[in-house]
Each structure stands twice: as structure tokens, then as C-alpha cells.
Amino acid sequence: MRLLVQSGPVPGGVCAVSPVRHGADATGLPTLGSVTAAAVTSPDAAAPAVVTVALPDSPDLLRLLPRDGALSWVRRGEGLVGWGEADRLEVSGPGALAEAAAWWADRSAALPVDDAVGVPGSGPVVFASVAFDPAAGTSVFVVPEVVVGRRGGTAWLTTAGDVDPRDVLAGDPTALPPAPTRLRYADGAMDPASWCGAVAAAVRRIGDGDLAKVVLARDLLVTADVPLDPRRLLDRLAARFPDCWTFAVDGLLGATPELLLRRTGRRLSARVLAGTAPRGAGADDERLAAALLASEKDRAEHVLAVDSLVRALDPYCTALSVPEGPALLTLPNVRHLATDVTGTQRRSGPGGRAGLLELVDAVHPTAAVGGTPPDVATAVIAELEGVDRGRYAGPVGWLDARGDGEFGLALRCAQLGEDDPCTARLFAGCGIVAGSDPAAELAETQSKFAAFQAALED
Ligand SMILES: C=C(O[C@H]1C=CC=C(C(=O)O)[C@@H]1O)C(=O)O
């Protein structure tokens, strides 16, 4: 099934919109909505470099993605997908996010824009995946050539530069590549016993009073018999985890339940998670849910994560609202304690001028992925964990030219192999506090790995 373009260009390079038909057009070219290539890439030299047009129908975003360079931020069928690279920044070192913010401000201000839709995510957009430690790791920012967005009843297409959407939409949206038939797993940085030793060492450090919480992660290597295709993985993740944000940036793919920060105008929101229980069968599942909600250990772990976000965000806000106790977030593989925090950014002063990347820089790493106090936790992670986190547990999402955007934490994810497309590295971590049991934490990483493993195996 394909979406058919049928329209004519109108002045300003923006097309007129006509109803969508499904199927190939008369030329047999795959098409999207009712936007003609001519409408988007005007031969007129003065045509805008970035053009957003409304689409008359709501496409299945993930099914539009090509195999290479897939960019995604999708939840319950809404969000953004993109592909192609109109621009790219790779940045690392102290001040990496400030550098990226300045780069995006320059780039987006310099772009001629014709945005007929004018909603968060229309017009120029950059997808971003930030290293867990932006000073040491490489953060990646990609401005796609093509973005398709969908929210509420609105869908839109944005193209940057001289792009013909008919060329980039050459895939067949009905067909998913087949799943691998064989998968081999191998330990990453540590075998399970050594990792349990690291957890026990962290619990001792907590007992000694060095810190209150630290998040320790594991990695797991997978090798398939065929190249892993991001389209299939994203499709399977989104189908199984509709309450999560299905993301992809530069080969890092996952479905995260945790929203680090969303900015819409001056409104800020976040979903903080910490404290996890496995799912069970029948009455056992209810028992596990009630035990999680009542668990002092998990509530203590959760409070530290919420406090870390609230303390970092407070100087930027006139008002912050934090519900009194956590709620339960139920996913197919695990349950989490969850707190949705909302706030209003100041209108003036340094806090009021901060853009989303500055806010992200201020709040990351929260104690959901780092620990308390943050600097001690960072040192303990470096000493005990042994995993090169790369962009795992870093902020991932998108930002537009108005300063609106959404960043999650890159959890329940895998980095696809750059040198060998049949391989990937999966990540999962756990908050360690006083009273953490290494065997239970190991089981928790296994439940968390299962999210991506199901997508690989399905
Ligand atoms: C660090 C991870 O999860 C965090 C988010 C939710 C719950 C967590 C926990 O209960 O330990 C972690 O803080 C991960 O999934 O890799």
C-alpha cells in the first residue's frame, strides 16, 4: 500500500493539498500524502531551503523509514521520523551541549523557511543523541533532509534543501524485512558473576556512606545471521511498547519509557522513572505491583531520581508541580515507579533565556541513570561498571527552530554495529541503593534486555 501524491504547486513553493489515494501513482512512483515533488523542490532559486506542508492523511510514520539513516521519535503512532542528512554535528568535550546549542541556533536562524503548519516539530528540526558523558563521549546531531510528523489530527512533511520526496520514499511501506533466524548472545564488558560483584561493591560503598545511589549498567552483544534492519526493530518495539518513545539516531535504537524533558513554549514536562519490578502471571502480577508500590527500597531509589531532576530544573522555573507519591507504569516486561513532573519556565533572567539543550545539560544525568551525589556516582560508575556507555542512558530526541522539542533517556536500546551490520550491543542498567540484592539486580537487567531481545526475535 502506498500513499499517492496528487497536487499542483502554488506560489511560495507550497503545494495545494488533495485527497490521498492509496497505491502507486500513474508513473508507478511511491508517493506520500498529496505533496508533489515539484511543490517541495521548486526550481526557483529563491525557493525556501526548508519547506513544511500539511499532509491530508496520517501516515504510519515508522513504515516510511528507509533502511539507512533512520531517525525516529514516535509514541502511539505520533511524533517525528526523518532520514537523509542535510547537516550533521558530532561534538564532544566540556561544553559539548553549549556548542551544539550555538550550532543549532546559527544553522536554524540562517535557513530560509516556509512553514505552512507552524506546530512543534514543523519547520527545521534536528534529531539528537547525546553521550551519557558529553565531555568524554561523542554526541550526534542530524538535520534530516526529510521529516514526516504527526500529532493529533495534523500530519506534515518537511524537506530541507534540494530533495525530491519521491526519491527518498522509494521503499515499499507494506513490507518489513524478515527477522533473523539465528541470534547468538555473548557477555559484554562483564560476565554476570563479575557484574554481581560490582553491584555488591557498590552496596558496600553506599553502606560506608560514600553515596546514596548509583546506577550500574551491563551490555550484551548479539550477532545475527543477517544484517539487522532498523525498520523491523523499530516496528516491533513500537508494537510491543506503545507507551514508550521509539527512537533511532545514528544507529542507536530503542523504546524508552523515560521522558527526560519536553519543552513546548514555556511549558516543561518530564516522566521520571526509578524503582522496578518484574511482571508475573495472574494474581502474582498484582502482588508484584502492590509490593513495588509499597517497597521502601524502591521508593527511596525513586525519590532520589525525582529530587535530582527537580533540584536541577528549579532555577529555570517559576512553578514546578510534583505529585506527592509515584504512580505505577506498567510495561509488558517490567513495572516502574513513575512521577510526571511539570513546570513553567521563567520569562526573564538567565533561566528564562535557556534553550532546551541548556535545560537538558542542566538536568542530565539525573539519578535515574547516574546517582546521588552525581559526581561521586559518576566516579563509582567509572570505577566499577566497566561498560563504555557511549550514548546509552544519554538524552535522545529532537529540537525545532522555535526551541520546542522532546528528549528521553536512551534506555532499553541497542547500538547497531558500525563495522558489522549483523551485530548490536544491548544495554540495561539498575539503580543500586542500600539494600540492593545483586542477584535481583541481575534479574532486573535481564528483564530490561528482554525489551530489545523481543524485537530482535519477533
Ligand atoms: C538505567 C535504566 O533504567 C532506569 C530507569 C528506570 C528504572 C530504573 C531502575 O529501577 O533501576 C533505572 O533507574 C535502564 O533501563 O537501563
The ligand as a Gaussian input file, in Angstrom:
#p B3LYP/6-31G(d) Opt

LIG

0 1
 C       19.002000       2.597000      33.730000
 C       17.900000       2.006000      33.318000
 O       16.682000       2.227000      33.912000
 C       16.469000       3.315000      34.802000
 C       15.102000       3.771000      34.535000
 C       14.022000       3.204000      35.140000
 C       14.209000       2.353000      36.241000
 C       15.449000       2.142000      36.763000
 C       15.626000       1.271000      37.943000
 O       14.642000       0.856000      38.561000
 O       16.764000       0.908000      38.265000
 C       16.635000       2.853000      36.239000
 O       16.898000       3.930000      37.081000
 C       17.859000       1.099000      32.172000
 O       16.777000       0.646000      31.804000
 O       18.928000       0.827000      31.599000

